[in-house]
Amino acid sequence: MYIFDEQKFRHTGPYGAAVGQDRLLAALAAIVGPAHASAELDALKRYSCSTAARATRPLAVVAPATEAEVVAVVRLGAELGLPLYPISTGRNWGYGDACAVGEAQLIVDLGRMKRIITVDAELGYAVIEPGVTQQQLSDYLQAEQLDWWIDCTGAGPDTSFMGNILERGFGHSPYGNRLQHVSGMRVVLASGEVLDTGFGHYPQARATHLFPYGVGPFIDGMFTQSNFGIVTRIGIWLVPAAECVNHFLCTVSEHEDIGAVVDALRPLRMNGTLRSIVHIGNDLRVISGGRVFPRALAPGQSCLPQALRGALREAAAIGAWTVSGALYGSAAQVAAARAAIKTALRGTRARTAFLNERKLRWGAALARVLGSSRAGQRLRAQVGLGEALFAMNRGKPNGRFLAGAYWRRRAALPPGFPQRADPAQDNCGMLWISPVLPMRGADVLELHALVEPLFAAHGVDLFVTFSMINERSLGAVLTIAYDKEDADEVTRAKQCYQAVFDSVMDAGYIPYRVGNQSMGQLDPHGDVYWKTVARIKKALDPAGIIAPGRYEPGRT
């Protein structure tokens, strides 16, 4: 059975000849092999499935295995006037997953391009392709017994390292601001030409993956969050393995007290004491870490009743907010950082604990002794969280922190969770809004006060994390989790998303990254910035074949 509609989706080539499905698939098969080009319904299922309330229907999917095959697919797209939508592994959770922005686009799935081209063990960098996952690169470094770690995100082991970087995502380690630790890209342009950025276009260059800027205009950023080309190779810097790693957790009982904690920690982030990305999550972030919404305790409810929320908070031994971060360095450096944190937080109402692996082992042993008692369950949950954080901060990814995506899913967490989490395939409803704000306690409280009543008005629990993505700003992730099997809840989730998106934009808290459904809302006034972007796109891709925002037959 085919999803392709011959009448609706007929593409006209440069000579006016109609291009049908059979011709298209034959041409693609000639490039990548018959097993890797398809328009069959089963093959397209994952590319028309999304955590968003709206998914799109692709025309077909092609999975090249080499850069040369990508070039051939792009040239075919140019010849036929065919819209191409490249993805890495299709796990862009909360922003679009594996779906194209518009209907009837050819998905170019780069997941087969999974070569680790090189790892320099002396200078600490790797050159990878789009299909290389967090787990793959982590396993490689461990197998080779190299003293380097990867920076991890909480998106799961099977997510593309490159895909997250090209979306300008962030992780947890001292290299958590990932794009700042990239040097050298290879990009297939719409013309079929292959561009090497930085020093890479000089064959004799020795520092392509060491000094990102090259000579002349620095253009690497143009290929992030853009549709200017298809990146097929990227150089990334690895995190030096630390002699000592500690983790700190701060709990704040009352909501309004989090502002003082942000202000107290900001100088430590600025002066380098806090080198990792520090995350500040509300109680629901922690509560949802190992469970779905307790429907039996709140029948007919889409939000946690306050009394139940308080009981779950008490059971987890958390407050309104939890602050977490890692300390890296020698034993002396980590000890000095612990002392600085204690001093900085002395005037706040935060309760602070420092974890090391020895404490976790003791905690796990004590939890076994306590068994299924309430204290044992609480301690076991705390140890599980600590173990997951330690693993991630040592470059070992896991999917534990995707649990929030399953909050409103009617079934329990699926078998194999968290190592094989796939929110889109598991029919989770989730939308993310990611505004950036100044690293000030007042802004944290202002943004929260702005969005909290909007979530409440639409019957949606507010999940929020503020992350110190650099030394001066916070990246917020506001999650709208909803039941995709409830039509009314889907409608309210969409309305909530739009209301929150409009509000944060109007307040000047502009998202650093948006989902497919919001891309058309970033340029309401036709400002000079977006006009310039459009001119660059027109110059690099005059036919508009790479990731057009929407596709209509006969138009580009």
ZICOR-V980264 format. One line per field, one symbol per residue. ss: DSSP state (H for helix, E for strand, L for the rest). phi: phi as a letter, one per 30 degrees, with the letter a starting at -180 (. if undefined). burial: b if it has 24 or more other ideal C-beta (glycine too) atoms within 12 Angstrom, else e. Layout:
# ZICOR-V980264
ss=???
phi=???
burial=???
This chain:
# ZICOR-V980264
ss=LELLLLLLLLEELLLLLEELHHHHHHHHHHHHLHHHEELEHHHHHHHHLLLLLLLLLLLEEELLLLHHHHHHHHHHHHHHLLLEEEELLLLLLLLLLLLLLLLLLEEEELLLLLLEEEEELLLLEEEELLLLEHHHHHHHHHHLLLLEELLLLLLLLLLEHHHHHHLLLLLLLLLLLHHHHEEEEEEELLLLLEEELHHHHLLLLLLLLLLLLLLLLLLHHHHLLLLLLEEEEEEEELEELLLEEEEEEEEELLHHHHHHHHHHHHHHHHLLLLLLLLEEEEHHHHHHHHLLLLLLLLLLLLLLLHHHHHHHHHHLLLLLEEEEEEEEELHHHHHHHHHHHHHHLLLLLLEEEEELHHHHHHHHHHHHHHLLLHHHHHHHHHHHHHHHHHHHHLLLLLLHHHHHHHLLLLLLLLLLLLLLLLLLLLLLEEEEELEEEELLHHHHHHHHHHHHHHHHHLLLLLEEEEELLLLLEEEEEEEEEELLLLHHHHHHHHHHHHHHHHHHHHLLLLELLLLHHHHHHLLLLLLHHHHHHHHHHHHHLLLLLELLLLLLLLLL
phi=.cddceddccccddciddccdddddddddddcjedbbabdeddcedcbbbdddbcccddabbbdcbddddedddddeddcicdcbdbcbicdeiblhcdddcdhcddcdcdddbdddabcddcibbcbcdddceddddddddddhcdbbcdcccdjdcddddeddddidbcbdecdddddbcbjbcbddddjdccccidddceddcbeccbddibjecceddcchbbdacdcabcbdcdddcdbbcbcbcccdcedddeddedddeddddcjdccddccbcdedededdbaceddddbdiccbdeeddddddddddhbcdbbcbaccbkdeddddddedddeddcedccdccbccbddddddddddddddicdedddddddddddddddddddcicdaceddeedcecddddedeidcdbdbedddidcabcbbdcbddbeddeddddddcedddddcibdccbbccddbdbbcccbccccbddccedddddddddedddeddddddicdddabdedcddcdbdciddedddedddedddbddidchddbbbeibb
burial=eebbeeeebbbeeeeeeebbbebbbebbbebbeeebbbbeeebbebbbbbbbbbbbbbbbbbbbbbbebbbbbbbbbbbbbbbbbbbbbbbbbbbbbbbbbbbbbbbbbbbbbbbbbbbbeeebbbbbbbbbbbbbbbebbeeeebebbbbbbbbbbbbbbbbbbbbbbbbbbbbbbbbbbbbbbbbbbbbbebbbbbbbeeeeeeebbbebebeeeebbbbbbbbbbbbbbbbbbbbbbbbebbbbbbbbbeebebbbbbbbbbbebbeeebbbbbbbbbbbbbbbbbbbbbbeeeeeeebbbeeebbeebbebbbbbbbbbbbbbbbeeeebeebbebbbebbeebebebbbbbeeebeebbeebeeeeeeeeeebbbbbbbbbbbbbbbbbbbbbbbbbbbbbbbbeeebbeebbeebbbbbbbbbbbbbbbbbbbbbebbbbbbebbbebbeebbbbbbbbbbbbbbebbbbbbbbbbbbeeeebbebbbbbbbbbbebbbeeebbbbbbbbbbbeeeeeeeeeeeeebeebbeebbebbbbbbbebebeeb
